[in-house]
Amino acid sequence: GRGSLYIVAEVIGDPEGRDALERELIETARREYAASHGSITLALTQAVRAANESFYNLNANVARELRHIAGMTAAILREDEVFIAQAGPGLTCLERNRTLQRFPLESPWFNPDQNAIDEWLASHNYPTDGSVPIGIRRNYTPDLFHSSLQPGDTLVFSTRTLVQLLSNEEILDTIVQRHPDEIVSSLEDLAGAADLSVIAIRLAGENIPAPAAMPTESPLVENQPV
C-alpha cells in the first residue's frame, strides 16, 4: 500500500570505495523508509535524513582530504502518483506525449563545467535546501516533488550526468516509445566512460493526449517537517 521505492545515489570524491559508499547510502535510506510511519513525503524525508546523517558522521571521522559528498534521488511510485525526494545532485525525468518534465527543473549541479560547480560549492550559495549535497550538514531537508501519472508515461531516475551529456530534446529521442531496457542500454552507450546511473520505468498502456499543457513541476510541502 505504500508503493515501490526507487533510489539512485552518486558519491563525489576519491574514486576508491565510492561503489561501497553508494550501496551503503541506498541501504540506509531503504531501511529507514521500511521502518517509517506516516505520510509518504515524511517517510521519504526521514529516509534521506538517515542517509545524510550516516554520511555526515563518516566524513566527521576522516581527514578532510578523504571526505566525500553525495547526491540521492529517492522516489515512491504508487498507482498513478510519483513522490520524489531530491538531495544534492540527481534528477527525475517524466516523459508524456513526447513532452519532458524534469524534477528539479534547474539546478547548479546540471552545469557541465566542474570548475563552476566547485566555485559554487565553495560559495555555499545554495538556491534550495535540497541542492545542498549529502554529507556536509548535520541537519538535512531534501526538495520534495509530486506528480500524477498516466498510462504510457516514462520515468527516468538518474545521476546528474544525464543532463550534462544530453539536451532535453536528446533525452526525449532516447526514451520516447522505448522499452526501459532499451532506454538504459542506449544511455549506457551514449555515456561511454562517463559515470552515469539510471533507472527507467514505463507505465503500461498508451498516453491519451490532453488538451491542456502538462503542469509545471510542483514542490510538495505537505507534512514536510520543519
Beta strands, then each sheet from edge to edge (+ up, - down):
strand 1: 4-12
strand 2: 69-78
strand 3: 81-87
strand 4: 91-96
strand 5: 99-103
strand 6: 143-148
strand 7: 154-158
strand 8: 198-202
sheet 1: 1+ 2- 3+ 6-
sheet 2: 5+ 4- 7+ 8-
end
